């Protein structure tokens, strides 16, 4: 008998992709796809069950399917369709509690994988340069998806204590980007002009959605190295990008504002429904966040196929050029840099060729 894998949150693109991928693994016999609404994308040969994880019915689903592996992807920062923030929080927190309660009662469950986020570390001015899985945040998130993720991880730790026989993996993903990614940050990058906090240029990390799928697949199986795929893992691509580099690569101009003005602008775009420009996202775009991924490599044995820069490049390629296409902007800046300059007053006004080495705009990005 092969593995029976139950996956939540399959109505989202990421959940649908994972369901289609895990079916191809030879160790997997059956995949149970669960969500409160039917997905618009196909799920291959998976069995779809329409069930709301906020309701006790999820316990019956788990018992009837006899699933031995649960992959919980229904923890997210953006509502599906016309859902509200209240509904989203209930799904994230209450839904996780119901699912964990069902797993605790099921003797068949032997492995649990939970999708979390590096948002649990928060973003504060006195943060360490790099967060490890054991680093405590300087300031706990006070609201939004980050707070949901903190609460979810707390319930998961409680479950792990009550069911030590279950291998539990919590995957803290950096900001997920890619051709189909949808998150508050992708909505921010889609704006024609990017509001930024004056005087700050934060470091950002990204993980490609293809790497997300592969890490989830590895964590849902028995380890190949003889070690236990249990614990908490930071998942991110190598390297970092500055926000200014991101804006140039997208071809979108920035609009530096003082922090109170950015907060006001965030409230405005949320009201207009343009983007979920939440206070936690403003803190990220002020102070940034970088995490260490040693445990991902050493314990899970996974090396991301995409670096942070390559992930953003793939994202930018699909989203198309902004108001300032990077290639055109680079050519203009290079021409300006190559022009002769007028020396300071007192040199007789003669024009002297600019013989200093020129760094091209392409190199600067």
N, C-alpha and C positions, 0 to 999 in steps of 0.2 A: 504494500500500500504506500502511495506517495503522500506528500504533504497536502494538507487542506488549508489554504490561506484565505483569511477573511480580511478585506480591505475596506476601510471607511473613506468617505469623501471622494467617491468615484465620479461625481457629476462635474468635478473640476478637471481641467485639462491634465494637470499633473497626476491626479488619481487615475484618470483614464489611461494615460501613457504607462503608468506603473502596472496596471492590471493587464494590459496587452503584453508587456514585457515579461512579467513573472510567469505567464502561461507557457512561455517557450522553454522554461527551465525543465530539464528532464526529471528532477526530483519532485516536481509539483504535479499532483494528480487533478486537483480541483481548485478553482478560485471563486470565492463568494464576494461579489461586489455589492456594497451597501451604501445607500444615500437616501436622504429624505425626498429627493426629486429625481425623476428619471434623467439620465445624462443625454445630451444632444449628440455625443460622439459614440462610436461603436466600442464595445468592450470585448470583441473577439468571441471566444468560447466561454467566457465567464458567466456564472449564474447571477443575474442581478436580482436583488431583493430590495424593494422600496421600504425603508424603515428609518425612522427618526431616532438617532442615538440618544436623544434627550428623553426618550420614553423607555419604560421597562421592557418593551417588546424586544429590545436588542438582546436581552438575556435569552429569550426563547429562540431567536435566530441563531445565536451562538451554540445553544444546546442542540438544536435540531440539525445543524450542519456538521457538528462534531469537529470544528476547526481546531487545529493544533497551533497555528500561527496567526497572530493578529497584527496587522499593519495599520496603525491609526494615523491617517492623513488629514482628518477633518479638524485640524487646528490651523487656523489661517487668520490673516489680518484684513481680508476684504470680503464683504458679504456677496453671496451668490444671487444674481438677479436683482430684485428690488428689496432684498432683506435689509433690516435695520441693524444698527450697532448693538441694540439690545438682543436681537435674535442671534447675532454673531457671537456675542459673549456667552449666551446660554449654550450654544452649540459647542463652543470651545471648552467651557468649564463644566457645565452641567452634563453635557453630552459625554465628556471624558469620564466624569464620575460614574455615570450609568454604565459605560462600557467597561470600566475597571471592575465595577461590581459584578458584572456578568462574567468577566474573565476569572475573578476570584472564585466564583461558584462552579466554574467549568473545570473538571479534572483533566480534560483533553488538552487544554491550552498549555503549551510548553515554551512558547516564544512570543514576546511582545515587542514591537518596534513602534516608537512614537516620534512623529515629526514635531520638532520644536524649533527654536530660533535663537540666534545670538542676541536678539533683542533683550533677552533676560539679563544681560550684563548692563543694560542701560547705556547712557552716554553722558559723561560728566567731565568738567574741566580738570579734575585731579585723577582721572582714570590712568591705569598703567598703560604703557606703550602697547603691550600685547596681553590679551586675556588668555589664561589657560582654563581648562575645565574646572579647576578647583579655586579659581580667583573669585573672591566675593566682590560684588559691585559696590562702588563708593556710594551710589544712590539708587535704591530700588525703584523700578518703574512705578509711577503713581497711577497709571491708567492705560487704557487702550489695549492693543494686542499684546504689548510687552508684559503688561500685568497679567493678562490671561495666560501667557506662556509660563510665567513664574508660578501661577496657581496650578496649572496643569502638571508641571514638573513636580510640585509638592505632592500632589495626589499620586503620581506615578511612583515616587519614592516610597510612599506609604504602602502601595500595592506590592512593591518589591520586597518590603519587609514581611508582609503577610504571606507572600507566596515565594519563598526563596528557591523553590524548585523551578520557577519560570525564569528564563533568560530574558532580561529587560534591557533594551538599547534605546537611549534617548539621543536623537540626532539633532544637534543645534546647527541649523543651516544659516550661513551668511545670506545676504540679500540674493534671492534667486533671480537670475536673468536668463534670457533666451528668446527665441522667436515667438513662443506662445505664452511667456510668463506674464502674469497679471498680478500686480501688487501695488500698494501705495507708492512705492519708489518708482515703478515703471510708469505710473500715472504722472508722477512729478517730472520724470525725464521726457514725457510726451508734451509738456507745456511748451509753447512757442518761445517764451522767455523764462529763464529759471531764476526765481528769487533766491538770493543767497544772503548769509549773514555777513555784514560788513566786517572785514578784518580777520575772517576765518576761512581756511581752505582745508576742510577735513579729509582724512585718509579713509578710503572706503574699500571694502572687500566684497567680491561677488563669487557666486558659485553657479555654474551652468546647469540648466535643467537636465541635460543629458547625464551629468555627473550625479545629480540628485537621484535620478532613477537607478543608476548603477549602485550607489551607496545603499539605497533602500533594499535593493535586491540582495546585496551581500549580507546586510544586517539581518535579513529575514531567513537566512540559511544557517546551518551548522558551520562553524569556522573550519577553514581548510588547514590552518596552522596549528591546530590542537589547542589554541587558547579560546577562551569564552568570549563571544561577541556580545558582551554585556557591559553596561556602564554608560557614561555620558561622553559624547564625542562632538567636537567642533568640526564642521564641514565647510571648507572654503577653498577657493582656488589660490594658487601661489601668487604672492605679490600684492601690491596695493595700487590704487589710483587716487589721485587728488580730485576733488570735485571740479576744480578748474580744468583738469585734463579731460574729465568726462564731458563737460560742456563743449570743449573744443572739438572733441571727436564726434559729438552729435551735431555740431554746427549750430548750436543754440546759444544765443547771447545770455549772459547773466545780468541780474539787476541787484547789485549789492544794497542791502538795506540794514539799518540799525535793528537790533534784535526785537524791540517792541513793534516796529513796523512789520517785520517778518511774521510775528505772532498775529498781528492784525490781518495781514494778507492771508495767512493760513486759515483764519476763521472765515474770511471772505470766500476763498476757493472751496472750502468745505460746504458753505451755505449754497454756493452756486452749483455744487455737485461736480466741479471740474476735477478735483482730486481730494483724496483723504489726507490733507496736509495737517496731520495731527501733531500735538506737542512733542510726542516721542520722536517723530520724524524730524521736527525742527531741531531737537537736541542732536540727533544723528548728523544732520547737515551743518551743525555748529562744531561739534567736538569729534565726530567720526568714531570709528570702532575697528580694531584689528584683533584677530584671535589666532592663537597657535593651533596647528593641526597635526602635531606629532602623534597623538593617540590615533587619529584617523589612519595614519600610515603604519604605525607600529602594531596596533591591536587589530584593526579591521583589515589592514594590509591593502589599503586603497590609495592609489596615486591619481589625483584628478587629471583628466585628459585636457582640460582647459585651465589656463591661468586666469587670474582676475582680468588682466588686460585683454586676453583672447575672448573671454566671456562677454566683456563689454563690446568688443569689436563685432561679435556675432549679433548681439542685441542691436547695436547701432546700424548695422547693415540692413536688417529687416525693417527697422523703424523709419528708415529713409532720412535724407538730409533735412536739416532744419533751415532756419532763415539764413544762416551763414554756412553754406556747404563747406566742409573742412578743406577740400582740395582748393576751392576758389579762395578761401580765406588764407590758406598757406601761401598761395601765389602772390596775393596782394601784400602780405606781410614781408615776403622775401624781396619783392620789388622795392618796398619802402626801405628795408634794411640795406639794400645795395645802392641807394641814391647817395650822391655826394652831400656833404653837410656844409653849413656856413659856420666858420669858427666864431669864437666869442669876439666881442667888440675890442678893437685895438689892433687887430691883425690886418687892418687895411681893407677889410671886406672881401678879400680874395677867397674864392671857393677852392677848397682843397679836397681832392678825392678821398673818400672814406676807405682807407686801406686796412682797417681793423678786420680781424676774422669775423665772418658772418655765420651766425647759427640760423639755419633755415627754420621756418615755422613748423615744417614737418618733423624736424629733429626736436623742436621744443615741446611738441605734443607727445 
